[in-house]
Amino acid sequence: MAVGETLVRTIERSFVKTILAVILLLLAGLVACSKPQPPQPEAVEAPKTTGLERIPAADPSKYPHLSNLGSWQNPNLVVREDGIGIVDLSNREIHILTQEEIPAELATLPLSAWPYGRAVLITQAVPKNLTPETKADLRKNRALLLGTLKELDVQYFEAP
């Protein structure tokens, strides 16, 4: 091999190494200078529709006076040790509901059943045999009912 060929090969190797070094530096620069991706916004859940949105907000100015709660025209819920009763205003019968049935039952009532807006009257049944266990059941059912009404954005008025 001639000295000229060796020199050409050495220059070629040096040139290739230089090109590779430049490419690596450019890639490193691109990675270092690239903007971090902004965090993706979390999916916002759409508010759950309950069917009660069609009913106007509660208007306490329309509620009957405390001495006249017998004339209450909105839904009337009764806390019982065995569940929640809803009073059928046409015949004063009480239909017992589970906590899970309350939203659907209220949503099926016609708009005319809500003259005071989205509000219910809550009363509490007095069991014949008031034991510590029935008292606990009443407290639990009342708390669950109030939580359900809050989730449904339904105001409540408790009878004294």
C-alpha positions as CSV (number, residue, x, y, z in Angstrom):
1,M,0.0,0.0,0.0
2,A,1.3,3.4,-0.9
3,V,1.7,6.2,1.6
4,G,-0.9,8.2,-0.3
5,E,-3.6,5.5,0.1
6,T,-2.9,5.2,3.8
7,L,-3.2,8.9,4.2
8,V,-6.5,8.9,2.2
9,R,-7.9,6.1,4.4
10,T,-6.9,7.9,7.6
11,I,-8.5,11.1,6.4
12,E,-11.7,9.2,5.5
13,R,-11.9,7.5,8.9
14,S,-11.3,10.8,10.6
15,F,-14.0,12.4,8.5
16,V,-16.5,9.6,9.3
17,K,-15.8,9.9,13.0
18,T,-16.2,13.7,12.8
19,I,-19.5,13.3,10.9
20,L,-20.8,10.8,13.5
21,A,-19.7,13.1,16.4
22,V,-21.6,16.0,14.8
23,I,-24.7,13.9,14.3
24,L,-24.6,12.7,17.9
25,L,-24.2,16.3,19.1
26,L,-27.1,17.4,17.0
27,L,-29.3,14.6,18.4
28,A,-28.3,15.4,21.9
29,G,-29.1,19.1,21.3
30,L,-32.5,18.3,19.9
31,V,-33.4,16.1,22.9
32,A,-32.2,18.7,25.4
33,C,-34.0,21.6,23.7
34,S,-37.3,19.9,23.0
35,K,-40.2,21.2,25.0
36,P,-41.7,18.8,27.5
37,Q,-45.2,17.7,26.5
38,P,-47.8,19.6,28.5
39,P,-49.8,17.3,30.8
40,Q,-52.9,16.0,29.1
41,P,-56.0,17.3,30.8
42,E,-57.8,14.6,32.7
43,A,-61.1,13.6,31.3
44,V,-63.8,15.6,33.1
45,E,-66.8,13.4,33.9
46,A,-70.0,14.9,32.6
47,P,-72.4,15.4,35.5
48,K,-74.7,12.5,35.9
49,T,-78.2,13.2,34.8
50,T,-80.9,12.0,37.2
51,G,-84.1,13.2,35.5
52,L,-84.6,15.7,38.3
53,E,-82.9,18.5,36.3
54,R,-86.2,19.3,34.7
55,I,-87.6,20.4,38.1
56,P,-86.9,24.0,39.1
57,A,-84.7,24.7,42.2
58,A,-86.5,24.7,45.6
59,D,-88.3,27.8,46.6
60,P,-88.7,27.9,50.4
61,S,-91.0,30.9,50.1
62,K,-93.7,28.6,48.7
63,Y,-93.4,26.0,51.6
64,P,-96.5,25.9,53.9
65,H,-96.2,27.2,57.4
66,L,-94.9,24.8,60.1
67,S,-98.3,24.6,61.6
68,N,-99.8,23.5,58.3
69,L,-97.4,20.8,57.2
70,G,-100.3,18.5,56.5
71,S,-100.9,20.5,53.3
72,W,-97.3,19.7,52.0
73,Q,-97.7,19.0,48.2
74,N,-94.2,18.0,47.3
75,P,-92.9,14.4,47.8
76,N,-93.0,13.3,51.4
77,L,-90.3,10.8,52.5
78,V,-90.6,8.8,55.8
79,V,-87.5,7.5,57.5
80,R,-88.3,4.0,58.8
81,E,-86.2,1.3,60.3
82,D,-86.9,-0.9,57.3
83,G,-86.1,1.6,54.6
84,I,-87.5,4.9,53.3
85,G,-91.2,5.3,52.7
86,I,-92.6,7.6,50.1
87,V,-96.1,8.9,50.7
88,D,-98.6,8.6,47.9
89,L,-100.4,11.9,48.3
90,S,-103.5,10.6,46.4
91,N,-104.4,8.0,49.0
92,R,-101.8,8.6,51.8
93,E,-100.3,5.1,51.4
94,I,-96.6,4.6,52.1
95,H,-94.5,2.7,49.7
96,I,-91.3,1.4,51.1
97,L,-88.2,2.0,49.0
98,T,-84.6,0.9,49.3
99,Q,-81.9,3.6,49.2
100,E,-81.1,2.6,45.6
101,E,-84.7,3.1,44.4
102,I,-85.1,6.6,45.7
103,P,-83.5,8.5,42.7
104,A,-85.5,6.6,40.1
105,E,-88.7,7.0,42.2
106,L,-88.3,10.7,42.5
107,A,-87.4,11.1,38.9
108,T,-90.6,9.3,37.8
109,L,-92.9,11.8,39.6
110,P,-94.6,14.3,37.3
111,L,-93.5,17.9,37.3
112,S,-96.9,18.7,39.0
113,A,-95.7,16.8,42.1
114,W,-93.1,19.5,42.7
115,P,-95.0,22.8,43.2
116,Y,-92.3,24.0,45.6
117,G,-89.4,23.1,43.3
118,R,-86.9,20.4,44.0
119,A,-87.6,19.9,47.7
120,V,-89.0,17.0,49.8
121,L,-90.4,16.8,53.3
122,I,-88.8,14.3,55.6
123,T,-90.6,12.8,58.5
124,Q,-89.5,10.0,60.8
125,A,-91.7,7.1,61.7
126,V,-91.9,6.1,65.4
127,P,-91.5,2.3,65.7
128,K,-93.7,0.4,68.1
129,N,-90.7,-1.2,69.7
130,L,-88.0,1.4,70.0
131,T,-84.8,-0.6,70.8
132,P,-81.2,0.5,70.4
133,E,-81.1,-1.5,67.2
134,T,-84.1,0.2,65.7
135,K,-82.7,3.6,66.7
136,A,-79.5,2.7,64.9
137,D,-81.4,1.6,61.8
138,L,-83.3,4.9,61.8
139,R,-80.1,6.9,62.1
140,K,-78.4,4.9,59.3
141,N,-81.4,5.2,57.0
142,R,-81.7,9.0,57.6
143,A,-78.0,9.5,56.9
144,L,-78.2,7.5,53.7
145,L,-81.3,9.4,52.6
146,L,-79.7,12.8,53.3
147,G,-76.6,11.8,51.3
148,T,-78.7,10.6,48.4
149,L,-80.7,13.9,48.4
150,K,-77.5,15.9,48.4
151,E,-76.1,13.9,45.4
152,L,-79.4,14.5,43.6
153,D,-79.3,18.3,44.5
154,V,-82.7,17.9,46.2
155,Q,-83.4,20.2,49.1
156,Y,-85.1,18.8,52.2
157,F,-87.3,20.2,54.9
158,E,-87.5,18.1,58.1
159,A,-90.8,18.1,60.0
160,P,-90.3,18.8,63.7
